[in-house]
């Protein structure tokens, strides 16, 4: 019993010392078939010849996404589609064509699920669209409808399945 207590008392000291030892790996060892760490930067280095091609591709994908997002926001604002349908359209487009938007939404919007984060983003987009492009309209009925849908989504995130 005494040796167990002695070992438990010095275990934190050993772990701290081992983590500060030069040459001691800080990351767990990877298996040969495990994936390599993901490079968080999507942008190629400035000296790479593919940079211009990469930027053109990104610009085209962003412009296409922007057109879709404008259409979906207008349809949602006019009540032609509900919030769940709008989220699904944006999500599936982004998964296939513009995943960068999903990364941005994940960092900015509240929620535990990407769909909930996209729903919050769309509500904000409708609010901004009403303020910027349709100041003559009363935004309260539209925002009330969309916020009810958002509340339903927040209350039942498993409803997406």
Helices and strands as residue ranges (DSSP letters): H 2-20, H 51-78, H 83-97, H 99-108, H 114-133, H 139-155, G 157-160
